[in-house]
Amino acid sequence: MLLRARRVERFRLRLVTRYVWLSALLLPFACGVAAARAQVSLSTVVDLALKNSPKVKLAQSDLDRATATLRQTKDAYVPNLVAGSGLGYTYGFPVGQPTLFNFTSQSLVFDASQFSYLRASRAGIQASLFALTDARQQIEEDAALSYIQLDNDTLQLAVMNDQTGAAQKLQSIEQQRLDAGVDSKMDFTRARLTGAQVHLKQLHLESEIATLRDHLARLTGLPADAVITITASIPAAPASIADSTGTPPAVQAAFANARSKAQQARGDHRQIYLPQVAFAAQFARYASFNNYAEYYGNTQHAFQYNNAALGMQLTWPLFDRTRSAKAAISEADAAHAQHEAELVRDTAGEGNLKLRHALAELAAKQDVASLDRELAQQELDAITVQLSSGSGSSTAPQITPREEQNARIAAGQKSLDLLNADFELRQAQLDLLRATGSIEQWIRSTTPAQP
């Protein structure tokens, strides 16, 4: 018996040991699952979207290219230094300059066109900066709007779940009344239709939530299951949003690009008739194993192995049809960029005006939806009270459980209408915030939206 007890004790010890090892192995996985299900705030989603957005990275690459272009334009005034060698054997009269090594340096001293090219490069950097700001605001609006819509749909899904329960109770009540011969089959069909409509809306809402989570997951790089909203992290809309002013970054980028094209055209036009002055220097060490000394050694000036040159080179174009054609192309590009900037400005102005007018209409629509929901809730409360305590009058019609469930479904629909009106208003507000260039400031604000 003692031996058997020892075996049982060893068996239990092995089980405990295996349980401890299994728990240690599964603990990181469990923590990872818990972390994956953690909620994320609106600002966190926007930050991750900006970090992972290919559109923002493309705009940043364009800015880097514009910066490098300006540096290249400036560096034309900095003398370069090039080393080379031309080793080779010659026979007879030297036909070349075989050198052991040589150094050459060149730089631009004066070019009237270069000043215009510098201005064009600086304007190009401004255009790239505004384009980067516009790309960032596009991603911020997309991420914020998707986040708000996901939060709104989550609230709607909770209402839909209540409606589903009310629809199922209504169908059960109608089934009992049909079996008792109180109601007709038509009433039971209406209840089934109501349930089917609620179920269809719920399926559509669940599909929309899955799509939004997938979209936010692609924007942020998070798993789709980890995108759980925090309603309190959504800031309230600014009180004076309809009076906000500002030039959209897209318009500023378009006009900066037009200025860059205009300076480029001016520089190309100056190249047609204005001179260019360049600096040049060279040092070369000729080879001693060639026969240079044989042909130059007996002349008045002895052959030099070390040779250097230093001076300025003046170039003055007198006739060049290629430069004229290039200047004409640049002028056409500048005119196109200017007209395009004006078109972007006018389109943005019309859109902003429509948004400002739409805000008042959407605010009134939200107010109507709020009053409808309040009235439906009051009617539901009155029906609930009458159902629990009776009508209080023998002549008044009696309230039935069927009317209570219908009232619950109607109140739920009014709640959904209010949530939809809230989202439409918030969408218009975000559009106007982006149009005025203040959406990032709104996202970083700390005032939460009122529930």
C-alpha positions as CSV (number, residue, x, y, z in Angstrom):
1,M,0.0,0.0,0.0
2,L,2.9,2.3,0.8
3,L,4.4,1.7,-2.6
4,R,1.1,2.4,-4.3
5,A,0.7,5.6,-2.5
6,R,4.2,6.7,-3.5
7,R,3.4,6.0,-7.2
8,V,0.2,8.0,-7.0
9,E,2.1,10.9,-5.4
10,R,4.7,10.8,-8.2
11,F,2.0,10.7,-10.8
12,R,0.3,13.8,-9.2
13,L,3.7,15.6,-9.1
14,R,4.2,14.9,-12.8
15,L,0.8,16.3,-13.6
16,V,1.4,19.4,-11.6
17,T,4.8,19.9,-13.3
18,R,3.3,19.5,-16.7
19,Y,0.5,21.9,-15.8
20,V,3.1,24.5,-14.7
21,W,5.1,24.2,-17.9
22,L,2.0,24.3,-20.1
23,S,0.8,27.5,-18.3
24,A,4.2,29.1,-18.8
25,L,4.1,28.3,-22.5
26,L,0.6,29.6,-23.0
27,L,1.0,32.7,-20.9
28,P,2.6,34.8,-23.7
29,F,-0.1,33.7,-26.1
30,A,-2.8,34.6,-23.6
31,C,-1.2,38.0,-23.0
32,G,-1.0,38.6,-26.7
33,V,-4.6,37.8,-27.2
34,A,-5.6,40.1,-24.4
35,A,-3.4,42.8,-25.8
36,A,-4.9,42.3,-29.3
37,R,-8.4,42.8,-27.9
38,A,-7.4,46.0,-26.1
39,Q,-9.2,49.2,-27.0
40,V,-7.5,51.9,-29.1
41,S,-8.2,55.6,-29.0
42,L,-8.9,57.9,-31.9
43,S,-5.5,59.7,-31.7
44,T,-3.7,56.3,-31.6
45,V,-5.5,55.1,-34.7
46,V,-4.7,58.3,-36.5
47,D,-1.0,58.2,-35.5
48,L,-0.7,54.6,-36.7
49,A,-2.4,55.4,-40.0
50,L,0.0,58.3,-40.6
51,K,2.9,56.1,-39.9
52,N,1.8,53.3,-42.2
53,S,0.2,55.3,-45.0
54,P,1.9,54.8,-48.5
55,K,0.3,58.1,-49.6
56,V,2.1,60.0,-46.8
57,K,5.3,58.2,-47.6
58,L,5.0,59.2,-51.3
59,A,4.4,62.8,-50.3
60,Q,7.5,62.7,-48.1
61,S,9.6,61.2,-50.9
62,D,8.4,64.1,-53.1
63,L,9.5,66.6,-50.5
64,D,12.9,64.9,-50.2
65,R,13.3,65.1,-53.9
66,A,12.4,68.8,-54.0
67,T,14.9,69.4,-51.2
68,A,17.6,67.6,-53.1
69,T,16.8,69.6,-56.3
70,L,17.3,72.8,-54.4
71,R,20.6,71.5,-53.1
72,Q,21.7,70.5,-56.6
73,T,20.8,74.0,-57.9
74,K,22.9,75.7,-55.2
75,D,25.8,73.3,-55.5
76,A,26.3,74.5,-59.1
77,Y,28.3,77.4,-57.6
78,V,30.6,75.0,-55.6
79,P,33.7,73.9,-57.5
80,N,33.9,70.2,-58.1
81,L,37.1,68.1,-58.2
82,V,37.6,65.3,-60.6
83,A,40.7,63.0,-60.7
84,G,41.8,61.0,-63.8
85,S,44.6,59.3,-65.6
86,G,45.4,58.8,-69.3
87,L,48.3,56.4,-69.3
88,G,49.4,55.1,-72.7
89,Y,52.4,54.5,-75.0
90,T,52.9,56.8,-78.0
91,Y,55.3,56.4,-81.0
92,G,56.3,59.2,-83.2
93,F,55.0,62.6,-82.8
94,P,52.7,62.8,-79.7
95,V,49.1,62.7,-80.7
96,G,47.6,62.9,-77.2
97,Q,48.4,63.8,-73.7
98,P,49.1,60.6,-71.8
99,T,49.1,61.7,-68.1
100,L,50.1,59.9,-65.0
101,F,47.3,61.8,-63.2
102,N,45.2,64.9,-63.6
103,F,42.8,67.0,-61.6
104,T,40.0,69.1,-63.0
105,S,37.8,71.6,-61.2
106,Q,34.8,73.5,-62.5
107,S,31.9,75.6,-61.1
108,L,29.4,78.1,-62.1
109,V,30.2,81.8,-61.5
110,F,27.3,83.7,-63.0
111,D,24.2,82.7,-64.8
112,A,21.1,84.9,-64.7
113,S,18.9,81.8,-65.2
114,Q,20.3,80.2,-62.1
115,F,18.6,82.7,-59.8
116,S,15.2,81.8,-61.4
117,Y,16.0,78.1,-61.0
118,L,16.8,78.7,-57.3
119,R,13.4,80.4,-56.8
120,A,11.7,77.6,-58.7
121,S,13.3,75.0,-56.4
122,R,12.3,76.9,-53.3
123,A,8.7,77.2,-54.5
124,G,8.8,73.4,-55.4
125,I,9.7,72.7,-51.7
126,Q,6.8,74.8,-50.6
127,A,4.5,72.9,-53.0
128,S,5.8,69.6,-51.6
129,L,5.3,70.7,-48.0
130,F,1.7,71.7,-48.7
131,A,1.1,68.4,-50.6
132,L,2.5,66.5,-47.7
133,T,0.2,68.4,-45.3
134,D,-2.7,67.6,-47.6
135,A,-1.8,63.9,-47.8
136,R,-1.6,63.8,-44.0
137,Q,-5.0,65.5,-43.6
138,Q,-6.5,63.0,-46.1
139,I,-5.3,60.1,-44.0
140,E,-6.3,61.8,-40.8
141,E,-9.8,62.4,-42.1
142,D,-10.1,58.9,-43.5
143,A,-8.9,57.3,-40.2
144,A,-11.0,59.6,-38.0
145,L,-14.2,59.2,-40.0
146,S,-13.8,55.4,-40.2
147,Y,-13.2,55.3,-36.5
148,I,-16.3,57.5,-35.7
149,Q,-18.4,55.4,-38.1
150,L,-17.3,52.2,-36.4
151,D,-18.1,53.6,-33.0
152,N,-21.5,54.8,-34.3
153,D,-22.2,51.4,-35.9
154,T,-21.2,49.7,-32.6
155,L,-23.8,51.7,-30.8
156,Q,-26.4,51.0,-33.5
157,L,-25.6,47.3,-33.2
158,A,-26.5,47.4,-29.5
159,V,-29.8,49.0,-30.4
160,M,-30.4,46.4,-33.1
161,N,-29.9,43.6,-30.6
162,D,-32.7,45.1,-28.4
163,Q,-34.8,45.4,-31.5
164,T,-34.1,41.8,-32.4
165,G,-35.3,40.7,-28.9
166,A,-38.4,42.8,-29.2
167,A,-39.1,41.4,-32.7
168,Q,-38.8,37.8,-31.4
169,K,-41.1,38.5,-28.5
170,L,-43.6,40.1,-30.9
171,Q,-43.5,37.1,-33.2
172,S,-44.0,34.8,-30.2
173,I,-47.0,36.9,-29.0
174,E,-48.6,36.8,-32.4
175,Q,-48.1,33.1,-32.7
176,Q,-49.9,32.6,-29.4
177,R,-52.7,35.0,-30.4
178,L,-53.0,33.2,-33.7
179,D,-53.2,29.8,-32.0
180,A,-55.9,31.2,-29.7
181,G,-57.9,32.5,-32.6
182,V,-57.6,36.2,-31.4
183,D,-55.6,37.5,-34.4
184,S,-55.5,36.6,-38.0
185,K,-52.7,35.0,-39.9
186,M,-52.1,38.4,-41.5
187,D,-51.1,39.8,-38.2
188,F,-48.7,37.0,-37.6
189,T,-47.2,37.6,-41.1
190,R,-46.7,41.2,-40.3
191,A,-44.8,40.2,-37.1
192,R,-42.6,37.9,-39.1
193,L,-42.0,40.6,-41.7
194,T,-41.0,43.0,-38.9
195,G,-38.6,40.4,-37.6
196,A,-37.1,39.8,-41.0
197,Q,-36.6,43.5,-41.6
198,V,-34.8,43.9,-38.3
199,H,-32.6,40.8,-39.0
200,L,-31.7,42.2,-42.5
201,K,-30.7,45.6,-40.9
202,Q,-28.6,43.7,-38.3
203,L,-26.8,41.7,-41.0
204,H,-26.1,44.8,-43.0
205,L,-24.7,46.6,-39.8
206,E,-22.5,43.6,-38.9
207,S,-21.1,43.5,-42.4
208,E,-20.4,47.3,-42.3
209,I,-18.6,46.9,-39.0
210,A,-16.4,44.1,-40.3
211,T,-15.6,46.2,-43.4
212,L,-14.7,49.2,-41.3
213,R,-12.5,47.2,-39.0
214,D,-10.7,45.7,-42.0
215,H,-10.2,49.2,-43.4
216,L,-8.8,50.5,-40.2
217,A,-6.6,47.4,-39.8
218,R,-5.1,48.2,-43.3
219,L,-4.6,51.8,-42.3
220,T,-3.0,51.1,-39.0
221,G,-1.4,47.7,-39.3
222,L,-3.3,46.4,-36.3
223,P,-5.2,43.1,-36.4
224,A,-8.9,43.7,-37.3
225,D,-10.1,42.2,-34.0
226,A,-7.9,44.7,-32.1
227,V,-9.8,47.7,-33.5
228,I,-12.2,48.4,-30.7
229,T,-13.3,52.0,-30.3
230,I,-13.3,54.2,-27.2
231,T,-16.2,56.7,-27.5
232,A,-14.7,59.1,-24.9
233,S,-11.6,59.5,-27.1
234,I,-13.6,61.2,-29.8
235,P,-13.3,65.0,-29.3
236,A,-16.3,67.2,-29.5
237,A,-16.8,69.4,-32.6
238,P,-15.5,73.0,-32.3
239,A,-18.3,75.4,-31.4
240,S,-17.4,77.9,-34.1
241,I,-16.7,75.4,-36.9
242,A,-19.0,77.1,-39.3
243,D,-17.1,80.4,-38.9
244,S,-13.6,78.8,-39.3
245,T,-11.5,80.1,-42.1
246,G,-8.4,78.9,-43.8
247,T,-6.9,77.9,-47.2
248,P,-6.8,74.2,-47.9
249,P,-3.3,72.8,-48.3
250,A,-4.2,71.4,-51.7
251,V,-4.9,75.0,-52.9
252,Q,-1.7,76.2,-51.4
253,A,0.3,73.4,-53.0
254,A,-1.3,74.1,-56.4
255,F,-0.3,77.8,-56.3
256,A,3.2,77.0,-55.0
257,N,3.6,74.6,-57.9
258,A,2.4,77.3,-60.3
259,R,5.1,79.7,-58.9
260,S,7.7,77.1,-59.4
261,K,6.7,76.5,-63.0
262,A,6.7,80.3,-63.6
263,Q,10.3,80.7,-62.3
264,Q,11.4,77.7,-64.3
265,A,10.0,79.3,-67.5
266,R,11.7,82.6,-66.6
267,G,15.0,80.8,-66.2
268,D,14.7,78.9,-69.5
269,H,13.8,82.2,-71.3
270,R,16.9,84.0,-69.9
271,Q,19.1,81.2,-71.2
272,I,18.2,82.3,-74.8
273,Y,20.1,85.6,-74.7
274,L,22.0,86.1,-71.4
275,P,25.7,85.0,-71.0
276,Q,27.1,82.4,-68.6
277,V,30.4,82.6,-66.8
278,A,32.1,79.5,-65.4
279,F,35.3,78.8,-63.5
280,A,37.7,76.1,-64.7
281,A,41.0,74.8,-63.3
282,Q,43.2,71.8,-64.3
283,F,46.5,70.2,-63.3
284,A,48.1,67.4,-65.2
285,R,51.4,65.4,-64.8
286,Y,52.6,64.0,-68.1
287,A,54.3,60.7,-68.4
288,S,58.1,60.6,-68.6
289,F,58.3,57.3,-70.5
290,N,56.8,58.8,-73.7
291,N,58.8,60.7,-76.4
292,Y,57.5,64.1,-75.6
293,A,61.0,65.4,-74.6
294,E,62.4,64.1,-78.0
295,Y,60.2,66.5,-79.9
296,Y,59.9,69.4,-77.5
297,G,63.2,69.3,-75.6
298,N,65.3,71.2,-78.3
299,T,62.7,74.0,-78.8
300,Q,62.9,77.4,-77.3
301,H,60.7,76.3,-74.4
302,A,61.6,73.0,-72.7
303,F,59.0,70.4,-72.3
304,Q,57.2,70.6,-68.9
305,Y,56.0,67.5,-67.1
306,N,53.8,69.5,-64.7
307,N,51.1,71.5,-66.5
308,A,48.3,73.7,-65.0
309,A,45.5,75.9,-66.3
310,L,43.3,78.4,-64.5
311,G,40.7,80.8,-65.8
312,M,37.1,81.8,-66.6
313,Q,35.0,80.6,-69.5
314,L,32.4,82.9,-71.0
315,T,29.5,81.5,-73.0
316,W,27.1,83.8,-74.8
317,P,24.4,82.2,-76.9
318,L,23.8,84.0,-80.2
319,F,21.3,81.6,-81.9
320,D,19.9,78.4,-80.4
321,R,16.4,77.2,-81.6
322,T,16.5,74.4,-79.0
323,R,16.6,76.8,-76.1
324,S,13.8,78.8,-77.6
325,A,11.6,75.7,-77.9
326,K,12.4,74.7,-74.4
327,A,11.5,78.1,-73.1
328,A,8.1,77.9,-75.0
329,I,7.4,74.5,-73.4
330,S,8.2,75.9,-69.9
331,E,5.9,78.9,-70.5
332,A,3.1,76.6,-71.5
333,D,3.7,74.4,-68.4
334,A,3.6,77.5,-66.2
335,A,0.3,78.7,-67.7
336,H,-1.2,75.2,-67.3
337,A,-0.1,75.1,-63.6
338,Q,-1.6,78.6,-63.0
339,H,-4.9,77.7,-64.5
340,E,-5.0,74.4,-62.6
341,A,-4.3,76.2,-59.3
342,E,-7.2,78.6,-60.0
343,L,-9.5,75.6,-60.8
344,V,-8.5,73.9,-57.5
345,R,-9.1,77.1,-55.6
346,D,-12.6,77.6,-57.2
347,T,-13.6,74.0,-56.6
348,A,-12.5,74.1,-53.0
349,G,-14.3,77.4,-52.4
350,E,-17.6,76.0,-53.8
351,G,-17.2,72.9,-51.7
352,N,-16.6,74.9,-48.5
353,L,-19.7,77.0,-49.2
354,K,-21.8,73.9,-49.6
355,L,-20.4,72.4,-46.4
356,R,-21.2,75.5,-44.4
357,H,-24.8,75.6,-45.6
358,A,-25.1,71.8,-45.1
359,L,-24.0,72.1,-41.4
360,A,-27.1,74.1,-40.5
361,E,-29.4,71.7,-42.3
362,L,-27.8,68.6,-40.7
363,A,-27.9,70.2,-37.2
364,A,-31.6,70.8,-37.7
365,K,-32.0,67.2,-38.9
366,Q,-30.2,65.9,-35.8
367,D,-32.5,68.0,-33.6
368,V,-35.6,66.6,-35.3
369,A,-34.2,63.0,-34.9
370,S,-33.5,63.7,-31.2
371,L,-37.0,64.9,-30.6
372,D,-38.5,61.9,-32.5
373,R,-36.4,59.6,-30.3
374,E,-37.5,61.4,-27.2
375,L,-41.1,61.2,-28.2
376,A,-40.9,57.5,-29.0
377,Q,-39.3,56.8,-25.7
378,Q,-42.0,58.7,-23.9
379,E,-44.7,56.7,-25.7
380,L,-42.9,53.5,-24.8
381,D,-42.7,54.6,-21.1
382,A,-46.4,55.4,-21.1
383,I,-47.3,52.0,-22.7
384,T,-45.1,50.2,-20.1
385,V,-46.7,52.0,-17.2
386,Q,-50.2,51.3,-18.5
387,L,-49.4,47.7,-19.2
388,S,-48.1,47.2,-15.7
389,S,-50.8,49.1,-13.8
390,G,-53.7,49.1,-16.3
391,S,-55.3,52.0,-18.1
392,G,-57.3,53.1,-15.0
393,S,-60.6,53.4,-17.0
394,S,-63.0,50.6,-18.0
395,T,-63.9,52.4,-21.3
396,A,-60.3,53.0,-22.4
397,P,-58.7,50.4,-24.7
398,Q,-56.5,48.0,-22.9
399,I,-52.7,48.0,-23.8
400,T,-51.4,44.6,-24.9
401,P,-47.9,43.2,-24.9
402,R,-48.0,43.3,-28.7
403,E,-48.3,47.1,-28.6
404,E,-45.4,47.2,-26.1
405,Q,-43.1,45.3,-28.4
406,N,-44.1,47.4,-31.4
407,A,-43.4,50.5,-29.4
408,R,-40.0,49.1,-28.4
409,I,-39.2,48.4,-32.1
410,A,-40.3,51.9,-33.1
411,A,-38.3,53.5,-30.3
412,G,-35.2,51.5,-31.4
413,Q,-35.7,52.7,-35.0
414,K,-35.8,56.3,-33.8
415,S,-32.6,55.7,-31.9
416,L,-31.0,54.4,-35.1
417,D,-32.2,57.5,-37.0
418,L,-30.7,59.7,-34.4
419,L,-27.4,57.9,-34.6
420,N,-27.4,58.2,-38.4
421,A,-28.1,61.9,-38.1
422,D,-25.3,62.3,-35.6
423,F,-22.9,60.6,-38.0
424,E,-24.0,62.7,-41.0
425,L,-23.4,65.8,-39.0
426,R,-20.0,64.7,-37.8
427,Q,-19.0,63.7,-41.3
428,A,-19.8,67.2,-42.6
429,Q,-17.9,68.7,-39.7
430,L,-14.8,66.7,-40.5
431,D,-15.0,67.7,-44.1
432,L,-15.1,71.3,-43.2
433,L,-12.3,70.9,-40.6
434,R,-10.1,69.4,-43.3
435,A,-11.1,72.1,-45.8
436,T,-9.9,74.7,-43.4
437,G,-6.8,72.9,-42.5
438,S,-7.6,72.4,-38.8
439,I,-8.5,68.7,-38.6
440,E,-5.2,67.7,-37.0
441,Q,-5.7,70.3,-34.2
442,W,-9.2,68.9,-33.6
443,I,-7.9,65.3,-33.4
444,R,-5.2,66.4,-30.8
445,S,-7.8,68.3,-28.7
446,T,-8.6,66.7,-25.3
447,T,-12.4,67.6,-25.0
448,P,-14.4,64.4,-25.5
449,A,-17.7,64.4,-27.4
450,Q,-20.8,64.4,-25.3
451,P,-22.6,60.9,-25.4
